[in-house]
Amino acid sequence: MALGNIVRKFHLWVGITCGLVASISGISGAMYVWQPELSAALNPELLKMKNIDSLEEAVFLKTAASLTATHSDSISKMFLPYREQQTISIEFKNGKINYYNSENGQFLGERSASIVFFENLLKFHRTLLIPEIGKYVTGTSTIIFLLVILLSGIYIWYKTYSATLKNGFKIKWKSKKKKFNFDLHKVLGISFFIPLLTIAFTGAYFTYNSYYKKALSVLDSKTIFKQEIQNSNPTSFAAILSNSDKSYALRAIYYPNDANDNYRFRYIESRFKTQGLRKTKELTVSTNLKIISLTDYKNDATSNRVAAQFYPVHIGEIAGPFGRILVFIAGLIPITLYITGFRIYLFKKRRKKKFLVDGN
């Protein structure tokens, strides 16, 4: 069997199987692109504050310290203002999530149904809500989509139109449905090849991040420098908050589950900027206030700095509104390719059946 026929068969059968999972992931991902705006619009009483632009960073930190003192050991996680959320939320150890005014700590309400919906949508996007193995189903399907469907598709397209590339980008809008379906499949496939390749590559990272980081380690210098902790051990929890690095904003606090666990403080360069490189810092402190570790984007290994960009690239935020719109549109392309590709298969099957009938 010629190589071209083998590639076409792979493209067909892998597309029909793994392409369906990629299509489902694409649709759910496209929906989630607009989560910040939709969540804020549906939950203004929980997520919005009228005077947010006038509040200084010290106000958020003071409120965080006050809420910590009030709720003590019942807190599991605390999230300070970031992206669409201008308030402070607390996830308690019993699973309950409440929202508080970031200026004065006033209770605003519990997690709403629409917030839960988007949380479940993200879980569905990443795992199809299949326990334990779900992330491997989506991650592996994404890798196959990347390596087999997309690459075989570009191979078929190039072999067909290498002599006249411009014909590979043409759609005859007034042609018969069979021809139109084929043109739509080929043009969408080639036009969105790079965006889909990028989304698939960055998406698989969230399942196989350890393998990605191992591969990215080739970018690191052979000489590894251990980051030095400039500050001495803090004297209190409040001191950690008050001594926050001015070049970063405190995004989240993860509280210890027991005396042997640690505090984790996660920082982001800007609370509300939604484009550009993602720059973070993380501080780990024991329950007896001894600094365990400190990682900072500015001094981190190249592999970690690159890995930090997979999320903003995957959702398009690295390129601002244009990037998010592109990811939204690209997320709808796999299901379109799936439908048009399946129709191509049906058209060919009917033609073959008709040929056999007529031949007899």
N, C-alpha and C positions, 0 to 999 in steps of 0.2 A: 504494500500500500504506500502511495506517495506521501511525502512529509506533509504536503498541503492538506490532503484528505484526513490524515491523522490529527492535525491541528484543528481542523474544522469539527471533527467528531468530539474531540476534547472540549472545544469551545461550546458545542451544543449541549452535551450531557452534563458537564460540570455547571454550565450556565443554568440549566433546568433545575439542578439540585441546590448547590451552594448559592446560586444566584438568587434564589428565593429568600434565603436568610439575609443576604446582603441587601435585598430590596426592602425587607422589613426593617433592618437596621437603618437604612437610608431614610425611610419615611419617618421613623421615630426620632432620628437625629435632626431631620429638617424641622420637625415640630418643636424640638427642644431648643433650637437656635434662638427662638423668640421668648424663651422662658423668663428672662429678666423683665422685659417690658410687660408681658402678660401677667406675671405674678404681682408686679407693682400696681398695675391697673386694677386687678381683681382684689387686692388686699391693701389699699392705701392706709387703712387704720392700723395695720400691723407693720408695714414696711416703710412708710413715708413719713418725713418730718418737714414741716414748712420752713424751719430756720436752720436746716442742715448746713448750708454754706457759711453761716456765721459762727458755727461751733469750732473751737480749736481742738486739737488732738488731745490735750490735757483733760478736756471735759469727758471724752469717751473713756479714758483710762481711769478717771476718778469714779465714773459710774460703774465701770467693770469691777473696781476694788470694792465699792459699796455693795454691789449685788453678790459678790463672792462672800463678803462678811455676813450678809443677810441669810444666804442659802447654804453656806458652809459646805458640809460633806455630801450634800444631796446632789451636787452638780457633777455632771459627766463632761459636758463641753459647753463653752461659751463662744458665740460668734459675734464679733463687733461689726460695725457698718462696713459693707463691701458690695460693690456692684449695685443691684437694685435694692438691697436692704440697707436702709438708713438708720434702723433701730438696732437694738442688741437682742439676740435670742439666746436662750439657755435650754440645753437638752439635759434633762435630769436623769438620774440613774434608773428611774422607773420607766423611762422611755417618753415621758411627757415633754413637750416643747412649748415654752412660753416666750412672748415678746415683750420688750420693755423699752420705754423712752430712753434714748441714748444720752439725753441731757440730765434727767433727774431720776431715772430708774423706775418711773411709774409703770405699773403693769398695764399692758395694752390688750392682751388677749392670748388665746391658745392658737396653735397651728391650725390653719383652715383646711377645708377639703381641697381647695384648688392648689394649695402648696403641697399637700400630700399627693395630689394627682401628678404634679411635675416631678416629685421625688420618685414616684413609681414609674413614670415615663422614662426617667434616666436609668432606673434599674432594668426596665424592659429593654431599653436600647443596648445595655451592656450585657445582659444575661438572658433575655427572653423570659425572665422570671422563673427560670429553671434552677432549682437549688443545686449548689455545689458545682455542677458541670456546665452550667449555662454560659459562663464567661468563656469557657473553652470552645463551646459550640460557635459562639459569635466570633471569637478571636481567630479560630481556625478557619472558619468560613471567610473571614476577611482576608486572611493570608492567601487562601485559595483564589478568592476573587481577584486579588492583586496579581498573583503569579500566573494563574491559568487563564481566567476569563479576560482580564484587561490586556495582558501581553499577547495572548493568542488572537484576540480581536484586532489589535494593532498590526499583528503579523498578516492576518487575512486581508485587512484593509490595504496594507502596503503592497502585498502581492497582487491585488486586484487593480490598484490605481497607481502603481509606481511609474507607469509611462505617462499618465495624465493625472497628476495629483489633484488638480482643481475639480475634476469630476467627482472625486471622493468627498467633496464638500457641498455638492449640489443636491437640492431636493426639488423634484418636479411636482409642484403642488397640485397640478391638474391631471396628474397621471392616474391610472387605475389603482385601486386600493392595495393590490399586491405590490406594485412598484413603489407607491408612496410609503407603504409600511417598511419596505426594504431601505429606501432612501433615508427615512427618519431614523432607523436603527443605525445605519452606518454613520450619518452625520452627527447624531448625538454622541455616539461612541467615540468618534475621533475628536470632536470639539471639547468634550469633557474628560478626555483621557488623563490629562495632567491633574486637574482638580480631583478626580476620582482616585487616581494613583496616590496623591498626597493624603487624602482623607483616609484611604484604606491603610496606608503605611503607618500613619500616626495613630489610627484607631487600634491597630493590632498591638501597639505598645502597651495599652492598658491591661492586656492579658498576659503578654510575654515581656514585661518590662525588664526582668532580670537578664534575659538574653540580649535585649536591645542595649542595655547598659554595658554588658560584657563586650559587645561589638564596638560600642562607642568608646570604650576605654583605650582603643588604639590612638585616640586623639590626645590622650593625656601625656604629659611629660613623664619620662622614665623616673625622674626624681620627684618623689612625692613630698610635698611640704605640708606638715600638720598645722592647721590653722591655730594660731595662738589666741587664747581668751584674754582680752585686754583688761576686762573688769574683774575685780575680786569677787568672791562669793557674796551674794546679796544678803542683807540682814533680815529681810522680811519679804512677804509676797508683794506688799505694796511697793517696796523698793524696786522690785523687778519691773513693775509697771511704770513707775516714775522715771526709771533710768533707761527707758526705751530709746533705741537708736533713732535719731531724728530723721534719718534718711529712709526709714521704713515706717509703715503703719501697722500696729498690732491688729491682726485679722482674727485669730482664734486662740483659745486656751483649752488645752486638753488636761483635765484634772486626773490625779492618780486614783486608781481603783482601790488601792490598799497602801499600807505603809512601805511596801517594797517597790511600788510603782513610782513613776516620775511625772512631773509637770512638763508639758510641751507647749511652748509659745511659738506660734507661727506668724510671720510678718510678711507683708506685701509692700512693694514700693509705693503704690498709689491705691487708695481705696476705690476710687470711682473711674479711673482711666480704663478704657476698654480697647486699647490698641497698643502695639509695640511689644517689645520683649517682656516676658514675665520674669520679674526679679524678686526673689524671696529670701527669707532668712528664717532659721529655726533654732530655738534655744531649748535645751533639755536640762531640767533642774530636779534634783531629788527632793523628797519630802522634807529632808533636813536642810534644804537650801544649799546644796553643793552643786555647782555647775558640772553637768555630765558631758555635754557636747554643745558645739555651736557651729552651724553651717551658714555661710553667707554667699550669696550669688557672686559678689564682687571678688571673692577669694576662692571660690569653689573650683573643682576640677572641670576641665572643658567638657568632659562627658556629661557631668551633672548639669552644667549650664545649657547644653544642647537638649538634654532630656526634659528640662523644665519648659521647653518651648513646644513640646508635643501637644499639650492641651490647647494653648491659644491658637496654634496652627490648625488643629483638628476642628475647632469650632469657628475658625475664621477671625477671631478677635484680634489676632496679631496684625491684621490689615484693616481694622476698624469696620465701619458699616459696610463698605464694599466687600470685605472678606466674608462677613456674616451672610450677606445676600447671596454671594457666590456659593457658600456652603449650603445654604437653604435650597437653592436651585439644584445644585449637584446632588443633594440628598434625594431628590425626586427622580433623578435620571436612572438609577438602577432598576426601579420598578417599570419605567418606560422601556428600557432595554430588554427587560425580562418579558414583557408583554409582546413587544414587537419581534423579539427573537423567537418566542414560542409560536407566533403567527407565521414567521418564515418557515419554521419546521412543519407546521400544519399545511401550508401551501405546497411545500415540496412533497409531503406525504400524499396529499390529494392528487398532485400531478403524477406521481409515480403509480398510484393506484389506477388513475385514469389511463395511463400509458399501458399498464398490464391488461386492463379490460379491453381497450381498443386493439391491443396486439393480439388478443385471443379472438 
